[in-house]
Amino acid sequence: MARHESSEKTDGMYPEIESRILRLKLVDESQVVGRVNINRGGGYDRVSDLLVTSEEPFLVMFSVTVYFKDIEKPIKYKTFFVNKSRILWASPEEDQV
């Protein structure tokens, strides 16, 4: 189980970040690889819970690399928002280190 801890100190109001690496394929044929926080509280602590909940239309990712169809070099982002309706498929990475 991979854990990504924030470098910022919290006052206990926010839960610790527990991240998973996720690979997405979008309808425009782009591929997105990055981390998502699954420590969301309320019993929703699986990658699938993030993808199927209708409460939030966007999936928030961090430490992201995007492989666009027509761009040779991938582009890196600190934070990336993905509209869930644009996701064709999602797969957790096998190596979660």
C-alpha positions as CSV (number, residue, x, y, z in Angstrom):
1,M,0.0,0.0,0.0
2,A,1.6,3.3,-1.1
3,R,1.3,6.3,1.0
4,H,2.0,9.9,-0.1
5,E,2.2,12.2,2.8
6,S,1.9,16.0,2.4
7,S,4.9,18.0,3.4
8,E,2.6,20.6,5.0
9,K,1.7,20.2,8.6
10,T,-2.0,19.9,9.4
11,D,-3.9,20.8,12.5
12,G,-5.8,17.4,12.4
13,M,-8.7,18.8,10.5
14,Y,-7.7,17.1,7.2
15,P,-7.1,13.4,6.8
16,E,-3.7,12.1,5.8
17,I,-3.3,11.6,2.1
18,E,-3.3,7.9,1.0
19,S,-2.6,7.8,-2.7
20,R,-2.8,5.3,-5.5
21,I,-1.3,5.5,-9.0
22,L,-4.0,5.5,-11.7
23,R,-3.8,5.2,-15.5
24,L,-6.7,6.7,-17.5
25,K,-7.5,6.7,-21.2
26,L,-9.7,9.6,-22.3
27,V,-12.1,10.0,-25.2
28,D,-9.6,12.1,-27.1
29,E,-7.1,9.2,-26.9
30,S,-4.9,10.9,-24.3
31,Q,-3.5,8.8,-21.5
32,V,-3.1,10.2,-18.0
33,V,-1.0,8.7,-15.3
34,G,-1.0,10.1,-11.8
35,R,-1.9,9.8,-8.2
36,V,-5.4,10.1,-6.6
37,N,-6.2,10.4,-2.9
38,I,-8.4,7.5,-1.8
39,N,-8.5,8.6,1.9
40,R,-11.8,10.5,1.5
41,G,-13.7,9.5,4.6
42,G,-17.3,8.2,4.7
43,G,-16.3,4.7,3.7
44,Y,-15.3,5.7,0.2
45,D,-11.7,4.5,0.1
46,R,-11.3,2.6,-3.1
47,V,-10.3,3.8,-6.6
48,S,-13.6,2.7,-8.0
49,D,-15.4,4.8,-5.4
50,L,-13.7,7.9,-6.8
51,L,-14.7,7.1,-10.4
52,V,-18.4,6.1,-9.9
53,T,-19.6,8.7,-7.4
54,S,-21.9,11.2,-9.0
55,E,-21.3,13.8,-6.3
56,E,-18.1,15.1,-7.9
57,P,-18.0,15.4,-11.7
58,F,-14.2,15.8,-11.7
59,L,-11.4,13.5,-10.6
60,V,-8.6,15.4,-9.0
61,M,-5.1,13.9,-9.7
62,F,-1.6,15.0,-8.6
63,S,1.9,14.2,-9.8
64,V,0.5,13.7,-13.3
65,T,2.0,12.9,-16.7
66,V,-0.2,13.3,-19.7
67,Y,0.5,11.6,-23.0
68,F,-1.5,13.5,-25.6
69,K,-2.3,11.8,-28.9
70,D,-0.6,14.4,-31.2
71,I,2.3,15.6,-28.9
72,E,5.5,13.6,-28.9
73,K,6.7,14.5,-25.4
74,P,4.5,13.9,-22.4
75,I,3.6,16.9,-20.2
76,K,3.8,16.9,-16.4
77,Y,1.4,18.6,-14.1
78,K,1.4,19.0,-10.3
79,T,-2.4,18.9,-10.2
80,F,-4.8,17.8,-13.0
81,F,-8.6,17.8,-13.1
82,V,-10.3,15.2,-15.3
83,N,-14.0,15.4,-16.2
84,K,-15.2,11.8,-15.3
85,S,-17.5,11.8,-18.4
86,R,-14.4,11.9,-20.6
87,I,-12.8,8.7,-19.2
88,L,-13.0,5.6,-21.4
89,W,-11.2,3.3,-18.9
90,A,-9.2,3.5,-15.8
91,S,-6.6,1.0,-14.4
92,P,-4.7,1.1,-11.1
93,E,-1.0,0.6,-11.7
94,E,0.4,-2.7,-10.5
95,D,3.5,-1.1,-9.0
96,Q,2.1,1.2,-6.2
97,V,5.4,2.4,-4.8
